[in-house]
Amino acid sequence: MRKTGYALILVLLLASAVAVHASVDGTEKKTVTNKTCPVSGGPVSEKYRTEYRGQFVYTCCEGCLAEFNKNPETFVAKLSKEDQEAIKTNEVCPVSGEPISKSISVEFEGRKVYFCCEHCVEQYKKDHPTAK
């Protein structure tokens, strides 16, 4: 019984070490829409973003951001289907299911979330405290 307890503690310590290593490594989840830079094809940075058709698009650096802004359609076409889907805006309110108003939005986990009314924004913020 005692060996089982020690084994369990060892497993928990190893799991903690892996979790810490992942955070230091920078492999933790980024709060971005697209994962790949539409210009260079590399991983994106949360620091470099622009708005395209009502949603944030991320790039890897300032140079790629400037290049993207010159001709966004060309670079969006180069994104994977997954990233193209990620940069689309929501068409229905996530609270009520009603059509959205493009003038009512909050930012949550690196993306713009649109709503039908301010009441739904307040409800969403209660359920998602980090929304701003």
N, C-alpha and C positions, 0 to 999 in steps of 0.2 A: 504494500500500500504506500509506503514511504517513497519507493522508487517511482511510482506513478506520479506522486505529488512533485517530486524533483523534475521529472520529465515534463510535466505540464508547465512548471515555472520556466524551464529552459526554452520550451517552445514559445511562450509568451515573450520572453526576453529577446529571442531571435526575431520574432515578428515586429517588436518595437524597433529593433535596430534596423530592419529593412525599411520600415515606415520612415524613420528619421533619415536614412540614406536617400530615399526617394525624394524627400523634401529638399535636402541639400543639393541633390543632383539636378534639381529643376524639372523633374519629370512629373511633378504634381499637375493636376488639371488646370489649364489656363482658362480664363474666362473671356473667350473670344468666340466669334461666329465661325469664320473660316480658319482652318488649321494650317493651311499652306499659303505662302505669299503668292499672290497672283502674278507678280512680276518675276521674282527669282526662282520660285518653286521650293524655297526653303521654309523652315518653321517660322511662324509669325511671332511678333512681340506685341504685348498688350499696350505698349507705349505708342505705337504708330498705327493710327486708324483715321479713316475718313468716312463720311456718310455717302452712301450710294443708294438711290431709290428708297430712302427712308430707313435704311439699315446700315450698321457699321460694317466696314470691310477693313481687315487688318493686313498690314504688311510687315516685313522683317526690319526695315530701316527707313530713315528719312528719304534717302535717294529713291527707293522703290515707291514710297508714298507719293513723291512728286511725279514720278513716272506714271503711276497708276492714274493720278488725277488728270494727266494730259489726255488720256484715251481709255477711260474705264471699261467701255464696252469690249474692247479688244482683250483686255486682261481678264475680265469676268468670263469670257468665252473659254479661256484656258484653264479655269478652275475645274476641279473634279465635280461630278454630279452632286456628291455629298456637300462640298463647299458651296456650290451654287444654291442648293436648297437651304443651307445655313444662313445665307445672306438675304433670303427673302423675308419680307415683313409678314407678321401674322395678319390674317384677313378678318378674323372674328375675335371678339373680346374673350380673353381666357377665363373671365369670371362669369359673364352672362351668356356667352355664345352668340351675342348680337353682332352685327357689322360694326367695325371700328371707326373711330374718327381719327384722321391723321394728325389732328392737333392735340390729342391727349395720349401721352406716353410717359413711361418711366424707363430707366436703365436698370437691367438686372442681369448679372453674370455676363457682362460685356456685350449685351444686345439691347436693342430698343424693343419694348413690349408696348403695343398699342391697345387702347380701351375704347369702349363706347361712351363712357361717362366718368365723371369724377368720383361718383359713389363706388364704382368698380375699382378705380385706382386705390381708394382707401382700403377696400376689402383686400385687394391684392397685397398691399403693403403690410397689412396685418399678418398675412400668411407668409410673406417674404420680406422679413425685416431689413434685409440688405438692399432692397430696391430703393433707388433714388430718383 
